[in-house]
C-alpha cells in the first residue's frame, strides 16, 4: 500500500500542528493544563513539526510554478 502525501495535506497538518503548538502552552499558562516537562516537549514538537511540514507544503506548491516560469524564460 502506497501512501500519497499532497502539498495540501502537508499544509493542513502543518497548520493544525502549529495551532496545537500555540494552544497547549496557552492552556498551560491559564492553568487549564498542568505544565509538565512532557507536555512542554510535546507542544514544542508540534510547533517544530508544523513549521517544517508547512514549509515543505509551500515549497511543493510553489515549485511547479517556478519550473514553468524558468522553462518559459529559457525559450
N, C-alpha and C positions, 0 to 999 in steps of 0.2 A: 504494500500500500504506500503510495507516494503522497505526501502532504505538500500541497502547493500554498505558499505564503505570498500574498499580494501586497503591494505597497499600501493599499487602503487598509488592509488588516493590520499592518505594522503601525500605521498612523493611529488607528483606533486604539490598539493595545498601548501604544506609547502615551496617548492622551489619558487613557484610564489609569495607567501606572503613575503618570505624573500627578494626576488628581489624588490618587491614594497617597502618594509621597508627600502631598501637601496636607491632606485631610488628617492623616494619622498623627503627625506632630501637633496640629491644631487641637485635635481631641485630647492629646496628652497635656497640652498647655492649659486647657479649660477643665482639666481633671475629670474628664469623662472616661478616659482610659488611663491605666497606670503607666507611668514612664519607666519601662524596664529596658535593660540592655538589648534584649532580643527584639522587642517592638521597635526600638530606635534603629536597630540594624536593618530590620525589615522595611521600615519607612525609607531609610537611605537607599536600600536596594531597589525599591520601587522607583525612586527618583532617578537613579542612575540608569536602570533598565528602560524607563520611559524615555529618558533623554536619548539614549543610544538607539532604541527602536524607532523613535520619532525621526531622528536624523537620517537613519537608513531608509525609512519610508519616504522622506522628502527627496533624498538622492535618487531613489528608484523612480520617483515620479518625474523628476526634472531631467534625468539623464537622457531618455529617448528624445526629448525635445532638443537638448544640446547637440546630440549626434545628428539630428535632422538639420539643424542650423549650420553645423560645420560642413555637412555634405553640400548644402545649398551654396555656401561661400566657396567651396572647392571647385564648383562647376564653372 
